[in-house]
């Protein structure tokens, strides 16, 4: 099948151009650093020992907080990996001319886009699975802390990473690699700041400020999806704290994105994928 | 089976305010080797890209192998070697051909056989397991040519197929084109190397400002009714004999050991030779000077650069 041939090409590229290896090494470096930091936090900061139920509650809060921070870093690394490989894919192939032998084959242009998309989605999935397993393993082996709702949470983060990759692919179908990088990075930054503003608005119970954050999430729902994921992976106590306006992690999950944001994210992803195909089909190569 | 492999009518491409191809009207017969000539910027590459579906025309129509432009089933019967032969250079030569063959949906057995055959044909069999980034320009062009022939196409577009090749490589390409012609494949050849076109092509189109200005049959490049010069090498030529040549020749002059005549009809050559022999001249050679493709090119396209 032609679509899967393109997917295979995408895998081979990630492997041969050492993109996968670089991402993996960076990921391992992060995990080692994180494990070291987490170890010292768990053993040398005067946290109450296991045993008592009340001290276990405090421990869970603290570990939950730092696990949340680790998840954000893993989330960011995965997004960066996904965006870096997909930013150059259409723009780069058009620029260098390698697309010409592909696009003159009997494959539909839509098959080229979807084949690449599938390849990146699988790569991102494998990377996220590796990094998240590493993180969970570190946290569990050092502190015996297990993250609640981990599958739902990881699924949401995966969804977020694929969404940004799809946005990047859509930009790459029209703009140069550099412009694509600029646009996606800018939009990601906007969503990040917007999410931050939304949390501050929630602390001060200012609906206007919260709305600014919500609008930024509509422009790019990445941050909102991460916060929803982080909320899902927070202990029930943390969730209760969030409900009354207390931050329960470094990413300040106070204003909890509604499940509608997930529906919106799915819609957003499909539209971006549609744009990528539509633009690429009509483009002169 | 349609009689034309390529048929275009006023194919036009505009980029913003720039007209790349003004109106290409062209007919390429099934099974011929067709040369596409023109100065830089005449719209050759854009024309090829339109035919291949890489660039969509602003106006006009075209049919390839009897189907309208962009037909996917037709693309399965076409091959293409792009001008700059940029490929995914992290692929090994064998992988590169296999992946491209898979995009043609070729059956695994046939594909495996073709990859081996073609690597053999272009002289790259020992480099099957080498990544393309280790290849020289010439090797890349060879593997690109193999890629263009994977599906045993009915129509092949070769855009500057010898630009990166040494004389041995050029000879190879020439032989491959000859074999393709023998198999009945139509070859559309875009090349700057006029000698290349002269040797390999049946017909050639000259394009200028995105329009075909002339199509010439290369086998009869001496245009009918036009003056042709003839070089005669002979001894024992007396002034009388030379004077007597004026009945066939408009202009006669001695150029070193050669006698140069200008005749209007090739049919005069046997009579003229008999005349010389009967009058006792020793004739070594009588050679009509074919108009070279370069002369024709400059005459048709002009010397002014079209940039």
Boltz contact constraints between the chains, C-beta under 6 A:
constraints:
  - contact:
      token1: [A, 2]
      token2: [B, 103]
      max_distance: 6.0
  - contact:
      token1: [A, 5]
      token2: [B, 102]
      max_distance: 6.0
  - contact:
      token1: [A, 5]
      token2: [B, 103]
      max_distance: 6.0
  - contact:
      token1: [A, 9]
      token2: [B, 99]
      max_distance: 6.0
  - contact:
      token1: [A, 16]
      token2: [B, 90]
      max_distance: 6.0
  - contact:
      token1: [A, 17]
      token2: [B, 90]
      max_distance: 6.0
  - contact:
      token1: [A, 96]
      token2: [B, 86]
      max_distance: 6.0
  - contact:
      token1: [A, 97]
      token2: [B, 84]
      max_distance: 6.0
  - contact:
      token1: [A, 97]
      token2: [B, 86]
      max_distance: 6.0
  - contact:
      token1: [A, 98]
      token2: [B, 86]
      max_distance: 6.0
  - contact:
      token1: [A, 98]
      token2: [B, 87]
      max_distance: 6.0
  - contact:
      token1: [A, 98]
      token2: [B, 88]
      max_distance: 6.0
  - contact:
      token1: [A, 100]
      token2: [B, 82]
      max_distance: 6.0
  - contact:
      token1: [A, 103]
      token2: [B, 54]
      max_distance: 6.0
  - contact:
      token1: [A, 104]
      token2: [B, 52]
      max_distance: 6.0
  - contact:
      token1: [A, 104]
      token2: [B, 80]
      max_distance: 6.0
  - contact:
      token1: [A, 105]
      token2: [B, 103]
      max_distance: 6.0
  - contact:
      token1: [A, 106]
      token2: [B, 72]
      max_distance: 6.0
  - contact:
      token1: [A, 106]
      token2: [B, 75]
      max_distance: 6.0
  - contact:
      token1: [A, 106]
      token2: [B, 76]
      max_distance: 6.0
  - contact:
      token1: [A, 107]
      token2: [B, 103]
      max_distance: 6.0
  - contact:
      token1: [A, 284]
      token2: [B, 55]
      max_distance: 6.0
  - contact:
      token1: [A, 285]
      token2: [B, 54]
      max_distance: 6.0
